[in-house]
Amino acid sequence: MITQVGEWFDHRLQLAAPVHEVAEHPVPKSTASWWYVFGSAALVVFLLQLITGIMLALIYVPSGSEAWNSLQNLNHDVTLGWFIRALHGWGSNFMVAIVLIHMVQVFLFGAYKFPRELTWVVGIFLLLMTLGMAFTGQVLRFDQDAYWGLGIGASIASRVPVLGPVIVKLMLGGPIIAGATLSRFFALHVFVIPGMLIAFVALHLLMVIKLGINEWPMPGRLVKRATYEREYHQLTLKEGAPFVPYAVWKDLFFAAFILLAVAACAAFFGPFGPSGQPDPTIIQTAPRPDYFFLWLYAVLSFLPPSMETPALLIGPVILIGALLLLPFLSGEGEKSWRRRPIAVLTILLVAVALATFTHLAGYTPWSPHMNAWSSDPIPEKVLHGSTALQRQGALVFQAKQCRNCHSIGESGGQRGPALDSVAVRLTQDQLIRQVIQGGGNMPAYGKNLSPAEATALVAFLETLHPAGQSPAHNAALGEAQQKSASSQ
């Protein structure tokens, strides 16, 4: 009966022949090595991410007010919810690490050379999408670290010439980090990036099957476009063996070991966060990303401010461009790492640099440095001649720790612009909108200020202009209307 059912489905789906072709395609015996198991392990961990991600999506609420609560519910109220979260979080860490190791192995073994150039290019995009999955997943935790980390990400995106504001608006869904932001990152993390990953993984596997698995790189065996494919075909005829069962058992063993390691880490260490609820008024925080972005955190901390933008905008473009062009510029010649000292030295330098910066990230301060303290008194000259409402606004300014980001009289933080002449740059309406809705690098304080506090704060900010210089006003309003609005 089972045979008849199988034949019935195969007669209509015609899947038996392709499955047999994949299972029996010959591979060089030398490739049945423990060095060739990382690609299949990455695929298995990706499948684990899909399964656990679907389970989490059934309960997670991508809402600014409910995301944190839904994760708490998973951690404490749903049976084994904490374990599913931990599997998903640790699976993400393992997947990034395995994909990176696989790319290093491909680079050292010369597997990017002819005729596997497109396989390498697709692998680069798979690596970038894996990092994208990791970043969007961290944002969905929507705790204090995720909130400020996303603010840093939006700040980096805003530096892109011309398109910066458009990119930030696409990321955040508006001028502030809110519910629309989580909805967009939820769609990216659950639908867009996984869909692209599935498509690219399928293409990657198809090319591996059609072009064959890279043979063991023997010193002196050079790659030449005119003869390589014929030589590879002769090698598989002479020393080849079917992928199943000759080579697959090591892939299965290593993938099972990785799954057990993920489960052990999940059971022992538990899920990642969430930490405290996101609160833009709590500025005494040093949000650090997950381990795969810690090196970038440290680099930004050590770079002088004038170098941050070039490093962020030019460096990644050069690096990704070099990786994409590598198989086209070095598609022939020696494969063995034993005769490619520059390739080995490059990997060692990159590994040492990433390890060093990752270690330093545990000690480096949040960049830019914050050297203000909310209890420092506001300069007396600023309050001279102010009204009761304006003095009340100065108290709000102190209580909400605004000076941790903004300076007055050359005293205060450096994250935001100095406010000594803010009343000249922004009108009353613009000040209200900036305080309530935020924008740029500034979070929204609308939910953290009462109407009376917001009114008093804006009244105080309107006094911050150089002596003898009038504050900004809306030219569209008449002079009488402007005075009336200011008095109100």
Secondary structure, DSSP 8 states (H G I E B T S, - for coil): -HHHHHHHHHHHH--HHHHHHHHH-EEEGGG-SGGG-HHHHHHHHHHHHHHHHHHHHTT----TTTHHHHHHHHHHTSTTHHHHHHHHHHHHHHHHHHHHHHHHHHHHTTTTSTT-HHHHHHHHHHHHHHHHHHHHHHHHH-SHHHHHHHHHHHHHHHTSTTTHHHHHHHHHSSSSSSHHHHHHHHHIIIIIHHHHHHHHHHHHHHHHHHH-------TT--B-TTTHHHHHHHHHHHHEEEIIIIIHHHHHHHHHHHHHHHHHHHHHH------S---TT---------GGGHHHHHHHHHS-HHHHHHHHHTHHHHHHHHHHHHHHHS-SB---GGG-HHHHHHHHHHHHHHHHHHHHTTTS--SS-----TTS---HHHHTT--HHHHHHHHHHHHTTGGGT-EETTEE-SSS---TTHHHHS-HHHHHHHHHH-BTTB---TTTS-HHHHHHHHHHHTT-S-TT------TTS-HHHHHHHHH-
